């Protein structure tokens, strides 16, 4: 019960800050090694349709940022290296002399293209030259309204990642989060780079802890529509239509959908203290997984769906435990530190991110291996870091932090580098959840 009260407190702190204030696997393994050599790539840019149009420059900036975040490419500054196109922006723009110049500077891949208009639509043409083959290996055309030019650019970035790794890129993924709104907490969705936030719920109450469905159509979350009772609801992202999935007596919090979508794990206090249950998403049948006088909550599935990591204070303080998906074979995972909570299992299966309390009594993000043998502290600095969520490629995390005052959403690499703030403004943003591919 102590943990349940602590969890409620932390959820309120995390979700209500404003109120209180007012071959892919082999490639991945290589990319996480300290000696991994990123692929040198240069982006010339995209020629604009007119001198007044800046769409090409904006698209090039988006593409460079996507490629940098992929952690597969090292993006070169072609202008500083004196490498430029000779006035041509067509497929044959890279001749032997230009290719040789780039090769001498160690650049393996070159990208360029055009942004032009076709009636009410925008055309994005992208060309990719590969130094290894000595040829243009990709010739892509995307068409859509001007409002989706960023998405077209993200798609080109994802196709580059796929070509050179065999795995899907993350540039077109989304991040759900909770935002302060007129005294309530509403769900929002934004692009993975923080662009284009869009409100999903608008009921004026509290909507917390969102999680994505496999197909990205729905968000599953804890809802306080009645103010005195927590439901677990589901909302369709495109339309805002919502349903109540779980409405057991007491608290119903921390939902987590299994990798195959067949089960929903969650915590409920219907038995007096907080216990972890699972619900069959087809039959709606419930199965109790934990049986302990202590509080158990915050389940997170392994990528295989065979195990669940959760938080429990059965050892005297909040620690991480792992059990089989049917509730058997419970084992304690964390022993270092007196507080480890809010676990999130990497889609690669190699790490479990969580909130840890340091010797300085600060709440930061840590990683622990599923066997408990390795532990890494990921974040540092001031403020409370909370609610870690993995990117679907397992190379990044998003989380909320009060390090700059108000709570905001940040992205960080899984090795603790390249911290990037994604949200802005004077209101609190919390509880991020990264979508599947």
Secondary structure, DSSP 4 states (H G I P E B T S, - for coil): -HHHHHHHHHHHHHH-HHHHH--HHHHHHHHTSTT--PEEEEEEEEE-SSTT--HHHHHHHHHHHHHHHHSSEEEE-TTTTT----S--STT---HHHHHHHHHTT--EEEEEEEEEETTEEEEEEEEEETTTTEEEEEEEEEE-GGGHHHHHHHHHHHHHHHHHSS--STT-EEEEEEEETTEEEEEEEETTS-S-EE---SSSBEEEEEE-TTSSEEEEEE-TTSS--EEEEEETTT--EEEEE--SS-EEEEEE-TTSSEEEEEE-TTSS-EEEEEETTT--EEE----SS-EEEEEE-TTSSEEEEEE-TTSS-EEEEEETTS-S-EE---SSS-EEEEEE-TTSS-EEEEEE-TTS-EEEEEE-TTS--EEE---SSS-EEEEEE-TTSSEEEEEE-TTSS-EEEEEETTS---EE---SSS-EEEEEE---
